Amino acid sequence: MVRSVRVCEVADGIYEASAVVVDDVRARAVAVRLEHSKQVWRIVELVIG
């Protein structure tokens, strides 16, 4: 289950997002950096803790 999500525009066409994901046992943090280029969104960084 996703508990919370936050999104921040770092620069034009670049976003960073974080989320807290919870299952029956633990909570995990997820962070992602997205960049928009040539009409395509690309994940350039993904961290799952």
Buried (B, 14 or more C-beta within 10 A) or exposed (E): EEEEEEEEEEEEEBBBEBBBBEEEEEEEEBBBBBBEEEEEEEEEEEEEE
